[in-house]
Structures are given as structure tokens and as C-alpha cells.
Amino acid sequence: MTNSEVRSKKRKKSSKHHAPNNNHHGDEEQELPSSDSAKRAKSSKPSKPSGFLEKMRARLSGGHFRMLNEKLYTCTGKEALDYFQEDPSLFNLYHAGYQTQMSNWPEQPVNVIIKWLRKQNPSFVVADFGCGEALIANSVKNTVFSLDLVSNDPKVIACDMANAPIVSSSVDVAVFCLSLMGTNYQSYIQEAYRVLKPGGWLLIAEVRVV
């Protein structure tokens, strides 16, 4: 059946006509609804939600991200660990907001670090402090210790970054990619120096304040 046939049949069904009177008791003829009344009934149906709700959800998500981001900057690493371990869903909410923010950047720092690592010796051992979704570990051939406050991935080690479960002087490259947060961030750097081999690399990517 072609589309034109379908439209033709719909027009015939919607035209005004009288139903035959098969009632032998003299009932009046019943008039079928006209095309105009059918249109009015259709127009009375609720319209689909606009993009307004999506915009509101995005603003709410952004608000949660800013609140959690401020929390991470104003507490110690141990306090942040306890906070997110108590409710891991907040950590997922934070990283969802983080990814939304990063999508607006012309270039993401983690991709710059990945490009650099791919040019280095693949035998280098890497410690990724504040790894998030373990993008570095999933993008290079190196052995990578992925560290963060919550582990949603078998690759990720949940810990306080001031006390990483890594042997001293065993890492060639230590990475902090937008993760030097907290009132005791200096202790994270000290921990990185502890696990680094002599002559190892310390890579730090942070937001420049202008």
C-alpha cells in the first residue's frame, strides 16, 4: 500500500457522512465525527516536552559539579576519601560534571600527556594520581598505577593520594592532571617524589589563572 493510498483512505474516513439506520425501533441516525472535530481532538493532546527540561538538568548537573569541586579544594585528601567512600554516587556525579566541562575545552590536558607518553619508552612505569576514568591507562602500553578516591574500574586503586600503595623509587613518570586539589596538595607531590625513581619525570597539568 503506497503513502498516497493511506492518505486517501484517511481522508475518506474523516469525511462527514451518516451511518445507515439498521435499528427497526426508529432510533435517530448517528452522525460520525467530522475531520474538523478530529483535528481539534488531536490538537488537544499534550505537546512533547521542549529542550527546557534538558537545559535545567544541565544547569543542575553543573551546580552539583561546582559544589563538589569546591569541596575537594577545601578539605584534605583523607577527608575527600572518606566523603566519597561514604557515597560513591557523588564521585560519579562529580566526574560526569567534569566531563561536561572538559567537552568545552579546545584541548584536554590528559590528551597532551598521552601523546607525550606514547613517544617515551613503553617500559616506563607510570603513576597517575587522580586518574578519573583511567584514560591514560587505557591509552598507552605502559604499566600504569591509576589512583583515585573511588574505584569504579578494576584498573583503579582507591586511596588517599598522600599515601599511595606503591613501592618507593619504582615509578618512571608521576602524573597529576588537574588533580592537585585539597588543602594538603603538597603532600601529594611529596608522595610522587617518594615513588619516583631518581631522574624520573613529574608531569603536572593545572589551570592557568589569568
N, C-alpha and C positions, 0 to 999 in steps of 0.2 A: 504494500500500500504506500503510495507516494505522499509527500507532505501536502501537496495540493489537494489530494483526496481527503486527507484528515481535516484540513481547514474547511473544505466544502461541507463535510458531514457535520462539523461543529456549527457552522452557520445554519444548517437546516435544523439542527436540534434546538438552537437558541431562538428560532423564529416563533412568532406568536401564532398559535393555532388552537382549535378546540378539540378536546378529546371526544370520541364518539360516545353517545349515551347508550350503554348496554343495560342500564337499570330500568327494569319494567315497572317500577313503582313511581316513576315520574320525577326522579331527582333531577336537579338542575345540572347543566353542563359545567364542568370544572375547567377553568382557564389555566393553561400552563404558564410558568413564569416567562416573561419576555427577556430579550437579550439585555435591555437596559437594567432590569432588576438584577439580572445575573452579574452585570458589571458592578452594580452598587454593592452587592454582597461580597464580591471579590475584593473590592477596594476597602471594605471594612475590616479585612484581616490585618493583624498587626504587622508592621513592616519589620524587616530584618534589622538587627542592631547595627549601628554605624560604627565607624572607627573610633568613636569617642571612648568606648569601654577599653579598647586596646591601648589608647593613649593614657588613660587613667591607670591601667595596670603597669604600664612602663614607668609612669611617674612614681607609683607606689614602690616598684622594684628599685628605682633609683634612690628613693628616700631610705629604704632599708640598707642599701649598699653604703650610702654616706654615713648612716648611723653606725654600722658595723666597722666601717673603715676608721671612724673616729675612735671607736672602742679599741681597735688594735694599736693605734698610735698613743693611747693614753694609759696603757696597762703593761705589765711585764709579760715576757714570753710565757712564764709559768701560769700567770693569771689567764692569758689568752687560751692556753692549752686546756685548762680546767673549764673555761667558759664554753668552748666549742665541743669538748668531750661530753659535757652535760647535755647539750642539744646539738648534735651534728647537723641537723637540718639548717641551722643558722649559717654554718660553714658553706653548705651548698648554695644557700641564698646569697651569701657574700660573693662566691665565685661566679654565680650567674650574673650578678651586677657588674662584676669585674670584666667579664667577657663582653658585656654590652658596652662598657666604657672603652675597652680596647678596640672594639669594632670601628670606633670613630677616629682612631689614630692612623695617620698615614703610613707609619711603620711601627711594628711592635718590637720592643727591645729583645724579647725572647728569640725572635727570628734572626736578629743580628748575632746573638750569642750562638745559635745553632749553626749559622753559616761559618762563624769563626772556628767552632769545634770541628766541623767537617774538614777543615783544612789542616788540622793538627793530627798528631799521631793517634790512630784509633786505639792504641793500647793505654792511652791516658785514662786514669780513673777520675771520675767527676763526682763532686758532692753538690747537689742542687738544693740550696737552703730556701725553703718556701716555694716548693715546686708547683703548687697548684694542681693542675691536671697531668703533671709529669710529661709535659710536651717535649722537654729536652730528652728524657729517657726514651721516648717513643720516636725520636727523630734522628738519633745518632747511633753509631755502632759501639761506642764506648761503654764501659761499665759505669753506671750512674747510680749513686745513692740519692734517691728522691726523698726529701724530708719536708714534712708539713705538719700542721696541727691536728689534722684529721686524715685518716686513710680510707678512701673510697676505691682504692686500686691496690692490688697485691704488690705493685712496684713501690708504693709509697710507704714510708716509715713515719708513723705518727710520733712526734716528740716535741719537746721544748728545744728550740734551735740553739740554746745556750748549753745544751747537754746532749749532743748528737751521739748515737751509739755507733761510732766509727773509731777504729784504731788510730792512734796518733801517728802522724807522718806517713799516712798511707794513701793520700789523695794528691793527684797532679793539678787539678783545677777545682776551685771552690767558686760557686756562683750564687750571687744574690740578685735576682731580677725583680725589682720593685717589691722587695720583701724585707728591707731593713726597717721594720716597724716595731714600735714598742719603746718603753722608757729605758730599757736596758739593751738597746741595739748594739752598744759597744761590746757587750759580752758575746753577741753572735759573731762579731768579727774576730774576737779573741779565740772563739771556738773554731772558726775557719782556719786560723793560723795554727792551731793545735793539730788539726787533722792533715794540713798540707805538708807535703814533702819539702825539704829545703830546695829553694828555687822554683817552687810551684806557683801557679797562677791564681790570683784572686780577681774575679770579674764582678764588678758592681754596676748595675744599671738602675738609675734613680731619676725621678722627675726633676728637671731643672726649674728653679724658681726664677722668673724674670719680672 
